Amino acid sequence: MTAPTAAGCAAPDQAAPLPASLDLEKETVITGLVKAESGEAVPGAYVRLLDSTGEFTAEVVTSPAGQFRFFAAPGNWTLRALSRHGNGDTAVAAARGINEVTVTVAA
Amino acid sequence: MSRDTALVSAEWAEKNIDAPGVVFVEVDEDTSAYDTGHIAGAVKLDWRTDLQDPVRRDFVNQAQFEALLSERGIANDDTVILYGGNNNWFAAYAYWYFKLYGHRDVKLLDGGRKKWELDARPLVTDKVERPATQYVAQAPDTSIRAFRDEVVDAIGSKNLVDVRSPDEYAGRLLAPAHLPQEQAQRAGHVPTAISVPWSKAANEDGTFKSDDELRKIYADAGLDDSRETIAYCRIGERSSHTWFVLQELLGQRNVKNYDGSWTEYGSLVGVPVALGDEPGEA
């Protein structure tokens, strides 16, 4: 095994449990599902976290169960999902702790 | 350099999957994406285990790069097409290595994995075996790599481009928002650095914006063409994306990537740091 030289920037597994070391008193987690209009979860969707000015902040790919997760800060954010089935946006006013959001995509 | 020599479209790539002398290389930090499906014939490079020195904080040296490419079956005269996830961040980082070690013909796949997937183009899980080569790398071209002292000296004299998100620049976040925020280093940015998030250069499908749009973005942000430029981010991969835009697409000269980036600078003792949305004073 090799030691990572610095924690990378790639998106971690979106289905993994939250790390035990995570302090939810400090972290603002925005998490949830991407769904199609039929209600089915959409795996492999690209979810973009946009700040209050619409500027890109981060992007992850949904898990096989359609899950995504961001570590942000309290405030207003937009989640924008891109998928082969279409795109969709959801606004979220996030507070410290866990914020659950569903983004629905449609062609 | 220009768009014609540095970039290929997904259409071109799909037509040239089997072209002789063309090698597709998927580069990711987490290569599990490759294992679930990759472009036919593409070999993989793992940013962490293949491209970083296993002990020191540095990337692979000339001999390690030669051994890696030889083992993956990449030859000096191959046309290498790099692509990956995260909007091609790690592919752009690898592109910068290929240039640093003097590879003649290397290009990025515009839009990377995301565009390819959103287009529903084919991905396969076949195991890819290429015969080993005897790859010979050139001595590293440090004209495209900045080290920390040069960054400190550049404050107020060269273009410093911070390509992280606005909240990381201002010091409100310490890492991209898909990662936990606990970090050892201080928050903020190098004084006088302008904020041009890497994402300004990309469309939402991951493709690069047009040359005219790109020129306007950096001009509006205050990039002075007559000065040398150093781009940085947190660990040097998002800034590779911006380095690629400035030097390889727009043909600017004297652009360096500071791969130490904020994880190094933000941990240095005694260097100046600016907080907030403004570049700050030298």
Interface residues (C-beta under 8 A of the other chain):
Chain A: T2 A3 P4 T5 A6 A7 G8 C9 A10 A11 P12 D13 P19 S21 L22 D23 K26 E27 G44 Y46 R48 L49 D51 T53 E55 F56 T57 A58 E59 V60 V61 R69 F70 F71 A72 A73 R80 L82 S83 R84
Chain B: D28 E29 D30 S32 A33 W47 R48 T49 Q52 D53 P54 V55 R56 R57 D58 G85 N86 N87 W89 F90 K114 E117 L118 A120 S165 P166 D167 R172 L173 A175 P176 A177 H178 L179 P180 Q181 E182 P197 S199 E204 D205 C233 R234 I235 E237 R238 T263
